[in-house]
Amino acid sequence: MNAGADNAYRSVAVVGAGVIGVSWTALFLGHGLRVTVNDPRPDVEDVVRAGLAEIAPTMRELGLPIADVAARTEALRFEPRLAAAVAGTDAVQENGPELLGIKQGLWAAIEEAAPPHALLLSSSSGIPATAMAEHMREPERLLIGHPFNPPHLVPLVEIVPGEHTDPAVVERASQFYRGLGKRPQVLAKEIPGFVANRLQAALFREAIHLVTEGVVTEQQLDDIVTGSIGMRWAAAGPFRTFHLGGGPGGLPAFFRHLGGALEEWWGRLGTPHLDGPTVALLNEQAQNFGGSVAELAAERDAAQIAVMRVLGELPGPAREEEKERFR
């Protein structure tokens, strides 16, 4: 389903035009939706259009060209007034700063101006919907729609309802994201950081520990991950991987053979702190990656598309074309 072809969703308001907001804008435009961008910065239009230009080659690879669409004023517009930006829209994707007070204020204002039918979605990477909705009259309308960066490319969206979120709204949000070629996962309960970021944070903590202890460099660490668990987890997640690691006996056999070692390793994992010297060391080594951030991001996106192509997980029109090739 193309979200733009669904009569329920013809327009989206993107609140906050940082990296995540620009990426969402590209995805929405690629699916034929009208997008209104709201951000207080005076140069927001230049920033967004420059970001869309960088993303355009990736969108073409996905079968979702945005160059012509973004140039049409009726498809993409900019509105500095929050109430005017969300009025008349079918969905709001909020990408404001990760500060509870700011998000509470945004949602209280958005609720007053957005139509009653509009989906109210936050890209928050860790703040629960229940806390953000504290000052709303209808907290049942709000939920988390947390993407894994970059949203225009990576399929996952974590849908996290608040304590008061209407289950019907959860289902509507799931349908909305599926229509955009995403793979939404509804979490059964709220937890700070949600799931993907907690997993990422756990691995990154040990990665920092190993680098600061002088075991490996940042480049070695990245090469180890991409040449082993990163590659493996692209095909099978941690539980299935260890289930297979147990041989014919599956996960029970794996735990019998290696469960004790796992517990011992858990007890020896590092607990680094992001103090001045640690951050300085990490920043110094990061300069060795070579290339600008934009160049490195383009390389990452090209590699990500290659992996998704093999797995038949390309979003948008390209997905069905690729799946047909593997049948």
LINKAKA-V418879 format. One record per backbone hydrogen bond with DSSP energy under -0.5 kcal/mol. NH is the residue of the N-H (numbers start at 1). CO is the residue of the C=O. If there is no record, write none. Layout:
nh=<NH | NH>
co=<CO | CO>
This chain:
nh=<3 | 3 | 4 | 5 | 6 | 6 | 7 | 9 | 12 | 13 | 14 | 14 | 15 | 15 | 16 | 16 | 22 | 23 | 24 | 25 | 26 | 27 | 28 | 29 | 30 | 31 | 32 | 33 | 34 | 35 | 36 | 37 | 37 | 38 | 44 | 47 | 48 | 49 | 50 | 51 | 52 | 53 | 54 | 55 | 56 | 57 | 58 | 59 | 60 | 61 | 62 | 63 | 64 | 70 | 71 | 72 | 72 | 75 | 76 | 77 | 79 | 82 | 85 | 86 | 87 | 89 | 90 | 91 | 92 | 93 | 94 | 94 | 95 | 99 | 103 | 104 | 105 | 106 | 107 | 108 | 109 | 110 | 111 | 112 | 113 | 113 | 114 | 115 | 118 | 119 | 120 | 121 | 121 | 122 | 123 | 132 | 133 | 134 | 135 | 136 | 141 | 142 | 143 | 144 | 145 | 146 | 147 | 148 | 149 | 153 | 154 | 157 | 158 | 159 | 159 | 160 | 160 | 161 | 162 | 165 | 166 | 169 | 170 | 171 | 172 | 173 | 174 | 175 | 176 | 177 | 178 | 179 | 180 | 181 | 182 | 183 | 184 | 185 | 187 | 187 | 193 | 194 | 197 | 198 | 199 | 200 | 201 | 202 | 203 | 204 | 205 | 206 | 207 | 208 | 209 | 210 | 211 | 212 | 213 | 214 | 215 | 216 | 221 | 222 | 223 | 224 | 225 | 226 | 227 | 228 | 230 | 231 | 232 | 233 | 234 | 235 | 235 | 236 | 241 | 242 | 243 | 244 | 245 | 246 | 246 | 247 | 249 | 250 | 252 | 253 | 254 | 255 | 256 | 257 | 258 | 259 | 262 | 263 | 264 | 265 | 266 | 267 | 268 | 268 | 269 | 269 | 275 | 279 | 280 | 281 | 282 | 283 | 284 | 285 | 286 | 287 | 287 | 288 | 289 | 290 | 296 | 297 | 298 | 299 | 300 | 301 | 302 | 303 | 304 | 305 | 306 | 307 | 308 | 309 | 310 | 311 | 312 | 312 | 313 | 318 | 318 | 319 | 320 | 321 | 322 | 323 | 324 | 325 | 326 | 326 | 327 | 327>
co=<1 | 179 | 31 | 2 | 2 | 3 | 5 | 6 | 34 | 91 | 12 | 36 | 13 | 93 | 14 | 38 | 18 | 19 | 20 | 21 | 22 | 23 | 24 | 25 | 26 | 27 | 29 | 28 | 10 | 75 | 12 | 35 | 77 | 14 | 41 | 43 | 44 | 45 | 46 | 47 | 48 | 49 | 50 | 51 | 52 | 53 | 55 | 55 | 56 | 57 | 58 | 60 | 59 | 66 | 67 | 68 | 69 | 72 | 72 | 35 | 37 | 80 | 81 | 82 | 83 | 86 | 11 | 11 | 119 | 13 | 92 | 121 | 15 | 97 | 99 | 100 | 101 | 102 | 103 | 104 | 105 | 106 | 107 | 108 | 109 | 110 | 110 | 86 | 115 | 90 | 141 | 92 | 119 | 143 | 94 | 128 | 129 | 131 | 132 | 133 | 138 | 139 | 120 | 160 | 122 | 158 | 145 | 156 | 147 | 150 | 150 | 183 | 146 | 157 | 185 | 144 | 158 | 159 | 142 | 162 | 140 | 166 | 166 | 167 | 168 | 169 | 170 | 171 | 172 | 173 | 174 | 175 | 177 | 178 | 177 | 155 | 182 | 157 | 159 | 185 | 126 | 191 | 193 | 193 | 195 | 196 | 197 | 198 | 199 | 200 | 201 | 202 | 203 | 204 | 205 | 206 | 207 | 208 | 209 | 211 | 210 | 210 | 217 | 218 | 219 | 220 | 221 | 222 | 223 | 225 | 225 | 225 | 228 | 229 | 230 | 231 | 232 | 232 | 237 | 238 | 239 | 240 | 241 | 242 | 243 | 244 | 246 | 247 | 249 | 249 | 250 | 251 | 252 | 253 | 254 | 255 | 258 | 259 | 260 | 261 | 262 | 263 | 264 | 265 | 265 | 266 | 273 | 275 | 276 | 277 | 278 | 279 | 280 | 281 | 282 | 283 | 284 | 285 | 286 | 287 | 292 | 293 | 294 | 295 | 296 | 297 | 298 | 299 | 300 | 301 | 302 | 303 | 304 | 305 | 306 | 307 | 308 | 309 | 308 | 62 | 315 | 316 | 316 | 317 | 318 | 319 | 320 | 321 | 322 | 323 | 323 | 324>
